[in-house]
Amino acid sequence: MNGPELIAIAVFLFTYALIIDERIHRAVAAMLGASIIVLLQIVPWDMIPVYIDLGTIFLLIGMMIIVNTARNSGLFEYIAIITAKRAGGSPLRVLLLFSVVTAVVSAFLDNVTTVLLLTPMLLYIADAMKVSPIPFIIAEIFSSNIGGAATLIGDPPNIMIGSAAGLSFNEFLVHMGPIMVIDLFVVLGVLILIYGRTLRVDPEQQQAIASTLESLDERAAIRDTVLFKKSIVTILLVVGMFFIHGALGLEPALVALIGASFILFWSRESPEAIFEKIEWPALFFFGGLFVVVGALVETGIIAALANMVVNTVHSEGEAILIIAWFAAIASAIVDNIPLTATLIPLIQDLGGSMDTYPLWWALSLGACLGGNGSAIGASANVVVLGIASREGILITFVEFLKIGMVILAITVGIGTGILWLQYVVW
């Protein structure tokens, strides 16, 4: 290896170590790594726009603006209360309904935003029912990651994959959606087996719970009726445009930005207040990471790794299994965002020797569902457990790992089986 290659690898490993260690914010770690790369001219300044994926950045910004504006209306609290009332006082039905709602909302909004909005309400409802909140917390984490994997915009790895591979919203929905529906219902069955006894209550207690839930007024959750209606219209409009963005010739990022500008113009909400709520650290993390990984591409290291894979993998079927399971296991250990950023250029370089189309679905499957494996595997996990911890509800790393690895094995196993049948057998 020459000097630039060694520097690129050293900076990549150094940045990754800082991200895993977590004593320094991951956005700062990524920006530091990118600064070193550019300072040493491993990636020339004029190549930065090539490696920073603006499609991912602008899609995230647009969706964050839409969600933060809609949140001011009380829309998401309204959904939570309606869902709880539909359960009729049964904690088990609350778990099932909230899981489905979390998965669906996570598919059309990003899953981190979804859990930020729904977790506090879920903990409140669990307290009102006088039952342990732990099964609900675990179910929400799994449901958010599964739902987020179903669409282009549901989980950051999918946003990155879609932008890099030119995959549309409908392609994600058709390929990943059915797999995630099957995974969700299987996972809910497993959670019933694990937590079913703790969620059973006698008829009198169920009636008391139902009365408590009925006392919650969903209309009182709506803080701004006009904004509430405008938020629903905007979200439906944006989701509809995602379905037909290919026919319209619009990039997903542009659809999100159109929706963001539309709701800001229509609602007359203060842009300063909305922009303050954007997750700027996450966006700078993405930008810095793209440059650090870009150094591996610029120096030819990714191409060399791809050649090694080509020499050891003899078919697309083997590549599907290797990429999906490697991404899943690695995502349980480290954050799935830097992992996805590293694997994207590797898959792109495999395009000279095999059809990479099924490999993108394998990467999406492994990166998104692998996050269920541990407490730090995905951003949604960290957010939910952090909210629970502030309420005095502690779930240890080992406790989560015992359930998470089982869920990882089941969901990734189902997904790879379906991909194998679709692209190898059929």
Buried (B, 14 or more C-beta within 10 A) or exposed (E): EEEBBEBBBEBBEBBBEBBBEEEEBBBBBBBBBBBBBBEBEBBEEEBBEEBBBEBBBBBBBBBBBBBBBBBBBBBBBBBBBBBBBEBBBBBBBBBBBBBBBBBBBBBBBBBBBBBBBBBBBBBBBBEBBEBBBBBBBBBBBBBBBBBBBBBBBBBBBBBBBBBBBEBBBBBBBEBBBEBBBBBBBBBBEBBBEBBEEEBEBEEEBBEBBBEBBEEBEBEEBBBBEEBBEBBEEBBEBBBEBBEEBBEEEBBBBBBBBBBBBBBBEBBEBEBEEBBEBBBEBBBBBBBBBBBBBBBBBBBBBBBBBBBEBBEEBEEBBBBBBBBBBBBBBBBBEBBBBBBBBBBBBBBBBBEEBBEBBBBBBBBBBBBBBBBBBBBBBBBBBBBBBEBBEEBEBEBEEEEBBEBBBBBBBBBBBBBBEBBBEBBBEE
